[in-house]
Amino acid sequence: MLLSHCEGSRYLGAFACKEELRARGVDRQIIDELVFNDQGEIEKALKIVAKKTRHLKKFPFYVRLKKVYELLSRKGFDNSTITQVIKQYKEDEKEE
């Protein structure tokens, strides 16, 4: 139930989800016991990038990368997840 709150349409990263649950008064011990799947995090981040970067095509490539990084960081994803997603984004851009 607690994880489904974070996995809804808002697509929050693990860090942001944990912070939101703490703000709602959920015990820290319960939050620490919740399982956050790294692969699930990457998939959520890729969905966010796919949805939000459609309008970024007009910007230079390095600006798009910066905006993707900032977006995922604001959503509460950790650096390793962001790095993997940006690597995938670069590969996808090269194919197009």
N, C-alpha and C positions, 0 to 999 in steps of 0.2 A: 504494500500500500504506500509506504513512504517513498520507495523508488519510483513508483508509477507517477507520483506527483512531479518528479523531476524529469521524467521521460516523456512527458506530454508534448504538446505542440511548442513549448518554449525552448526545447533543446538546450538545456543547461549542461555545462561540464560538471565533473565530479566536485571540484572545489566550490563552485557557485551553489551547487545543490546542497552540499554539506553546510555552507554558510546560511542558506535560506532555512534549512531545517533547524539549525541552532537558533536563528532569529524567531522561529515559530515555537520555540520552547522545548524541542525534542532533546532528550538527554544525550550528552556527548558520548557516553558509552554505547548507546544504541546506534548512534550515527557511525561510530567507529566499526561496529559489527556489520554494517551494510556492505554489500559487495558491489564494487564498481568495476565492470569489465572493460579492460583497455581496448579490446576490439570494438566493443559497443561505443566507446567514446570516439574512436576514429570514425566509425560509420556516422554517428550523429554530427560530428564536425564536418565530414564530407557533404552531408545533406545541407548543412547551413551554408557552406561555401557554394554549392551548386545553386542554391536558391538566391543567395545575396549577391553573387558576382555577375549576374547577367547584365546589370547596368554599368559595370566597371570596364567594359570593353573599350570605351573611349579613352581610358587612361593608359599611360605607358606601363609596360610590364612590371617594372620595379615598384611603381605606385600601387598596382593591384596587389602585389605580394605584401606590401606594407599594410594595406587595408585589410587583407585577409588575416594577417597576423593580429592586428588590433581587434578585429571583430571576434576572433576566437578567444583572445585574451579577455575581452570584456564578458564573454559568455562563460568564463570560468574553466577553460581547458588548460591543462598543464603544458609546459614547454615541450616535452617529448611528443605529446599528441599533436601539438601545433606544427612541430618540425616535420612529422610524418605526413601530415595533411598538406603542408606547403610543398613537400617533395612530390606528392601525388598530383597536386595542382600544376606544378611545373611540367610534369610529364604529360598531363592532359593538354596543356596549352601548346606544347611542342607538336602534338599530334594534329592539332587544328590548324 
